């Protein structure tokens, strides 16, 4: 389907629209699910920024933020809110430019550190403790999936100088939530890890010819035919044993989970041997959460280690660790999107890196 497409780069001041930046070449926007900071922007821009009236205005690179937008048929789609970390001014005989490297608001949380021993009392809700650290970092907009989990003991686990991002991610891991990330509108998201299931598919990428009159094809994203895959699974475990010995808990908690899925090439059945992964978890909310933690590790072992790379047009709505279906003449599989990169120009491409899950969609 033919559509009109363009890219716009807004400068935000105190969260509101302030000015526009104009790129010299196509900037890149990259999301890496295994990165402490998920989203990054790199590009060269004209040194002058302009307000809505076309007047040149000054940009405060220490506090202003950049919001790239993808506009499709007049509809605006935010692609993230990023804080400049490095701004390098370049000059030629005719013009000035700025090379910008910017990161999502995880960078702000990482840059804020505790100045005194942090005390978290027993009975504090995990989500409350996490939101307090985000507020202390200047983050006001937060989407939280509720959790009833509470701290089982008083906590003073982090040394002075520890970043709030480390504390937040430590606490999120103890209730089996995703690491902290910010959505396309710059809002912090606290949510559980998604099960690797067909019901949780967010995107469908396909090389098959789509009939736009068929409602079943709505939401399917065409992708290129070139798919590369590599596999490295030789020593991947298939049995997971997790222990936790918090001082205030009675005895040692133990949880275990096995990959017994006959479809999985890594399972105990298929490999004919048990490859055990032992982990001593420093802290966890409860025995139930410890078992959930072991189950999550087992579920993640269903990922084959097979990496699939493909290209699409620029598409808004992709986040962190999205569960994505791949449909080709040879594949009909569930995948986890581990990285994506956008070439931010009209007609630019989006590069996807995914890991295949063994569940078959047929």
C-alpha positions in Angstrom: 0.0 0.0 0.0 1.4 3.4 -1.0 1.4 6.0 1.8 2.9 9.4 2.5 5.7 9.3 5.1 8.1 11.8 6.7 10.3 12.1 9.8 10.3 15.1 12.2 12.6 15.8 15.1 11.1 17.9 17.9 12.9 19.5 20.7 11.0 19.3 24.0 11.5 21.8 26.8 9.9 20.8 30.2 8.0 18.1 28.3 6.3 20.5 25.8 7.0 21.2 22.1 9.7 23.9 21.8 11.6 23.7 18.5 12.5 21.5 15.5 15.9 20.0 14.4 16.8 19.2 10.8 19.1 16.3 10.0 22.0 16.6 7.6 22.0 12.8 7.0 19.7 10.0 8.2 20.0 9.6 12.0 19.7 6.1 13.4 17.4 5.0 16.2 18.3 1.7 17.9 16.5 -0.4 20.6 18.5 -3.2 22.4 16.5 -5.3 24.9 19.6 -6.4 26.7 21.0 -2.9 27.1 20.8 -1.1 30.5 19.6 1.8 28.4 17.2 0.5 25.8 16.8 3.3 23.2 19.6 5.4 21.5 19.6 8.1 18.8 22.7 9.1 16.8 22.8 11.6 14.0 24.2 14.8 12.5 21.9 17.8 12.5 22.0 21.5 11.4 23.3 23.6 14.3 20.3 25.9 14.2 17.0 24.9 15.7 13.7 26.6 14.7 10.5 27.3 16.5 7.0 26.9 15.0 7.2 30.4 13.4 10.5 29.6 11.7 12.6 31.7 14.1 16.0 30.4 15.2 16.0 29.5 18.9 18.7 28.3 21.3 18.7 24.7 22.5 19.8 23.8 26.1 21.5 20.5 25.4 21.8 19.9 29.2 18.0 19.8 29.8 16.1 19.8 26.5 15.1 16.5 25.0 14.6 15.2 21.4 11.5 13.5 20.2 11.7 11.8 16.7 8.3 11.3 15.1 7.2 9.2 12.1 4.3 10.8 10.3 2.3 8.4 8.0 -0.6 9.9 6.0 -0.7 12.8 8.4 -0.9 10.7 11.5 1.9 11.4 14.0 3.7 8.5 15.8 6.2 9.2 18.5 9.3 7.1 18.4 10.7 7.9 21.8 11.9 10.8 24.0 15.7 11.0 24.3 18.1 13.1 26.3 21.3 14.2 24.6 24.4 12.8 26.3 27.1 13.9 23.8 26.8 17.0 21.5 29.7 17.8 19.2 29.8 21.0 17.2 31.3 20.8 13.7 32.1 23.6 11.4 32.8 23.9 7.6 33.4 26.9 5.5 29.7 27.4 4.9 27.8 25.9 7.8 27.8 24.5 11.4 26.4 21.1 12.4 26.0 19.1 15.6 26.6 15.4 16.1 24.2 14.2 18.7 24.2 11.0 20.7 21.0 10.7 22.9 19.5 8.1 25.1 16.1 7.4 26.6 15.2 8.4 30.1 16.9 5.3 31.6 20.0 7.4 31.2 18.6 10.0 33.7 17.7 7.2 36.2 21.2 5.7 35.8 22.8 9.2 36.3 21.0 9.7 39.6 22.7 7.9 42.5 21.8 7.5 46.2 23.8 9.8 48.5 22.9 7.9 51.7 22.3 4.3 52.7 18.8 3.5 51.3 16.6 1.8 53.8 13.5 0.0 52.6 11.3 -1.4 55.5 9.8 -4.8 55.5 6.3 -4.9 54.1 6.9 -2.2 51.5 5.2 -3.0 48.2 7.9 -3.6 45.5 6.2 -1.3 43.0 6.0 1.5 45.6 9.7 1.2 46.3 10.5 1.3 42.6 8.3 4.3 41.9 10.0 6.2 44.8 13.4 5.7 43.1 12.0 6.9 39.8 10.4 9.9 41.5 13.8 10.6 43.1 15.3 10.6 39.6 12.8 13.2 38.4 10.6 10.7 36.5 6.9 11.7 37.0 5.1 9.7 34.3 4.9 6.0 35.2 2.7 3.1 34.0 2.7 0.3 36.6 1.1 -3.1 36.3 0.0 -3.7 39.9 1.8 -6.3 42.0 0.9 -7.4 45.6 4.5 -8.5 46.3 6.0 -6.9 49.4 9.6 -6.9 50.8 10.0 -9.8 53.1 12.6 -8.1 55.2 14.2 -4.7 55.9 16.6 -3.9 53.1 19.8 -1.9 53.0 21.5 -3.7 50.1 23.0 -0.9 48.1 26.1 1.1 48.8 26.2 4.9 48.7 26.8 5.9 45.0 24.6 3.1 43.6 22.6 4.3 40.6 18.8 4.4 40.9 18.6 2.3 37.7 20.6 -0.5 39.4 18.2 -0.5 42.4 15.1 -0.3 40.2 16.2 -3.2 38.0 17.3 -5.3 41.0 13.8 -4.9 42.6 12.0 -5.5 39.3 13.9 -8.8 38.8 12.8 -10.0 42.3 9.1 -9.9 41.1 9.8 -11.2 37.6 9.2 -7.9 35.9 11.0 -6.6 32.8 13.9 -4.3 33.3 12.9 -0.6 33.3 12.1 0.8 29.9 10.4 3.9 28.6 7.7 3.8 25.9 7.5 5.9 22.8 6.0 8.8 24.7 8.8 8.8 27.3 6.7 7.2 30.0 8.3 4.7 32.4 6.8 1.2 32.2 6.8 -1.4 35.0 5.3 -4.7 33.8 5.8 -8.4 34.2 7.8 -10.4 31.7 5.5 -11.8 29.0 5.1 -15.5 28.5 6.4 -16.8 25.2 2.9 -17.6 23.9 0.9 -17.0 20.7 -1.6 -15.0 22.8 1.1 -12.4 23.5 2.1 -11.7 19.8 2.4 -8.0 19.2 3.5 -8.0 15.6 3.4 -10.2 12.5 6.1 -9.9 9.9 5.4 -11.7 6.6 6.9 -12.2 3.1 3.6 -13.5 1.8 1.5 -11.5 -0.5 -1.2 -9.7 1.4 -4.8 -9.1 0.3 -5.7 -5.7 1.8 -9.4 -6.7 1.5 -8.9 -9.7 3.8 -9.4 -8.6 7.5 -7.0 -11.4 8.6 -4.1 -9.5 7.0 -4.8 -6.3 9.0 -1.7 -5.6 11.2 0.6 -7.8 9.1 3.8 -6.0 8.3 5.5 -6.9 4.9 9.2 -7.8 5.3 12.1 -8.4 2.9 12.9 -11.9 1.6 16.5 -11.8 2.9 16.6 -13.7 6.2 19.8 -14.7 7.8 19.9 -17.1 10.7 22.7 -18.3 12.9 22.6 -20.8 15.8 24.9 -21.2 18.9 23.2 -23.5 21.4 25.9 -26.2 22.2 26.1 -25.6 25.9 22.6 -24.2 26.5 21.1 -25.5 29.8 17.8 -27.4 30.0 17.4 -27.8 33.8 17.2 -24.8 36.1 17.8 -24.8 39.8 17.4 -21.6 41.8 18.0 -21.1 45.5 17.6 -18.1 47.8 18.7 -17.8 51.4 17.5 -14.4 52.6 18.6 -13.9 56.3 15.1 -13.2 57.6 13.5 -16.2 55.9 13.3 -19.6 57.5 15.6 -22.0 55.6 16.7 -22.0 52.0 14.1 -21.7 49.3 14.7 -23.9 46.3 12.9 -23.9 43.0 13.5 -26.0 39.9 12.2 -26.2 36.3 13.0 -28.5 33.4 12.7 -28.0 29.6 10.8 -31.2 28.7 9.2 -29.7 25.5 9.5 -32.4 22.8 9.6 -29.6 20.1 12.6 -28.0 21.7 16.0 -29.2 20.4 17.5 -28.1 23.7 15.1 -30.2 25.9 16.2 -33.1 28.2 14.4 -35.5 25.9 15.9 -34.3 22.6 19.5 -33.9 23.9 19.4 -37.0 26.0 21.2 -35.4 28.9 20.6 -32.9 31.6 22.6 -29.6 31.4 22.0 -27.9 34.7 22.1 -24.2 35.4 22.4 -23.4 39.1 21.8 -19.8 40.4 21.8 -18.5 43.9 19.4 -15.5 43.8 20.4 -12.8 46.3 16.8 -11.8 47.1 13.3 -12.6 45.9 9.8 -11.7 47.0 8.6 -15.2 47.9 8.8 -18.9 47.2 6.1 -18.4 44.5 8.2 -15.7 42.8 11.3 -17.9 43.0 9.4 -20.7 41.2 8.2 -18.1 38.7 11.8 -17.0 38.2 12.9 -20.6 37.5 10.0 -21.1 35.2 10.9 -17.9 33.3 14.4 -19.2 32.8 13.0 -22.5 31.6 10.6 -20.7 29.2 13.5 -18.6 27.9 15.4 -21.9 27.2 12.7 -22.5 24.6 14.5 -19.9 22.5 16.5 -21.9 20.1 19.5 -19.6 19.9 18.6 -19.1 16.2 18.9 -15.5 15.3 16.8 -14.2 12.4 17.5 -10.8 10.7 15.1 -9.1 8.3 14.0 -5.7 7.0 10.7 -3.8 6.9 9.6 -0.3 6.1 9.6 2.0 9.1 7.0 0.9 11.6 5.9 2.6 14.8 4.8 0.7 17.8 7.8 -1.6 18.4 9.0 -1.8 22.0 11.4 -3.9 24.1 11.4 -7.7 23.9 8.2 -7.7 21.8 6.9 -11.1 20.9 6.7 -11.3 17.1 5.5 -13.8 14.6 7.5 -14.5 11.4 5.7 -15.9 8.3 7.5 -17.0 5.2 7.2 -19.9 2.8 9.6 -21.8 5.1 8.9 -20.4 8.5 5.8 -19.9 10.6 7.3 -19.2 14.0 7.2 -17.3 17.2 10.1 -15.0 17.9 11.4 -12.5 20.5 12.6 -9.2 19.0 15.9 -8.5 20.7 17.0 -5.5 18.7 15.7 -3.1 16.1 17.1 -0.1 14.3 15.4 2.6 12.2 17.0 4.6 9.4 15.2 7.9 10.1 14.6 9.2 6.6 11.7 9.2 4.2 11.7 5.7 2.7 14.1 4.4 5.3 14.3 0.8 6.4 13.8 -0.8 9.8 16.2 -3.7 10.6 15.0 -6.4 13.0 16.9 -8.9 15.0 14.9 -11.8 16.5 15.4 -15.0 18.3 13.2 -17.9 17.3 11.1 -19.8 19.9 10.3 -23.5 19.3 6.5 -23.1 19.5 5.1 -23.8 16.0 2.2 -21.6 14.9 0.7 -24.1 12.4 
